[in-house]
């Protein structure tokens, strides 16, 4: 009985470790690939222009301007990506990215999905990160 209990504890510990480090590795790779893709393709400038030209998006991003970051659940791109991977999953995030790029998904649909899976604090943290990225 002790051996079985020990085995279960070891397996549970390994499972947690794989999950924890697996999501960390996946989120790090996702951040790296998206950042490189946006920078190398010049898409970041297009995104900045889109935000500037859309009053609704601009207001959304501006909400992240004057926020006390010490109360946010995360403050870096890497931490945000980790939360998004946990809440959405890599496949769903890729589907959203493809939908936005192909024009089959509107910004309202993206916002609705995000608001359905993220808390208000997580949404605010994302606004802060987006604001920082767009105003580098």
GIFEN-V378898 format. One record per backbone hydrogen bond with DSSP energy under -1.0 kcal/mol. NH is the residue of the N-H (numbers start at 0). CO is the residue of the C=O. E is the energy in kcal/mol with one decimal. If there is no record, write none. Layout:
BEGIN
nh = {NH & NH}
co = {CO & CO}
e = {E & E}
END
This chain:
BEGIN
nh = {4 & 5 & 6 & 7 & 8 & 9 & 10 & 11 & 12 & 13 & 14 & 15 & 16 & 17 & 18 & 19 & 20 & 21 & 22 & 23 & 24 & 25 & 26 & 27 & 28 & 29 & 30 & 31 & 32 & 33 & 34 & 35 & 36 & 37 & 38 & 39 & 40 & 43 & 45 & 46 & 47 & 48 & 49 & 50 & 51 & 52 & 57 & 58 & 59 & 60 & 61 & 62 & 63 & 64 & 68 & 70 & 71 & 79 & 80 & 81 & 82 & 83 & 84 & 85 & 86 & 87 & 92 & 93 & 94 & 95 & 96 & 97 & 98 & 99 & 100 & 101 & 103 & 104 & 109 & 110 & 111 & 112 & 113 & 114 & 115 & 116 & 117 & 122 & 123 & 124 & 125 & 126 & 127 & 128 & 129 & 130 & 131 & 132 & 133 & 134}
co = {0 & 1 & 2 & 3 & 4 & 5 & 6 & 7 & 8 & 9 & 10 & 11 & 12 & 13 & 14 & 15 & 16 & 17 & 18 & 19 & 20 & 21 & 22 & 23 & 24 & 25 & 26 & 27 & 28 & 29 & 30 & 31 & 32 & 33 & 34 & 35 & 36 & 37 & 41 & 42 & 43 & 44 & 45 & 46 & 47 & 48 & 53 & 54 & 55 & 56 & 57 & 58 & 60 & 61 & 66 & 67 & 68 & 75 & 76 & 77 & 78 & 79 & 80 & 81 & 82 & 83 & 88 & 89 & 90 & 91 & 92 & 93 & 94 & 95 & 96 & 97 & 98 & 98 & 105 & 106 & 107 & 108 & 109 & 110 & 111 & 112 & 113 & 118 & 119 & 120 & 121 & 122 & 123 & 124 & 125 & 126 & 127 & 128 & 129 & 130}
e = {-2.3 & -2.6 & -2.5 & -2.5 & -2.3 & -2.4 & -2.6 & -2.6 & -2.4 & -2.6 & -2.7 & -2.4 & -2.3 & -2.8 & -2.4 & -3.2 & -2.8 & -2.4 & -2.4 & -1.6 & -2.7 & -2.6 & -2.6 & -2.4 & -2.4 & -2.3 & -2.5 & -2.4 & -2.7 & -2.5 & -2.6 & -2.5 & -2.4 & -2.7 & -2.3 & -2.9 & -1.9 & -1.5 & -1.0 & -2.4 & -2.4 & -2.3 & -2.5 & -2.4 & -2.4 & -2.4 & -2.9 & -2.4 & -2.1 & -2.6 & -2.6 & -1.2 & -1.9 & -2.0 & -1.0 & -1.6 & -1.5 & -2.4 & -2.7 & -2.1 & -2.1 & -2.7 & -2.9 & -2.2 & -2.6 & -2.9 & -2.0 & -2.4 & -2.3 & -2.4 & -2.5 & -2.6 & -2.5 & -2.4 & -2.5 & -2.5 & -1.4 & -1.6 & -2.0 & -2.6 & -2.5 & -2.3 & -2.6 & -2.9 & -1.5 & -1.1 & -2.2 & -2.3 & -2.4 & -2.4 & -2.1 & -2.1 & -2.1 & -2.2 & -2.9 & -2.7 & -2.4 & -2.5 & -2.6 & -1.3}
END
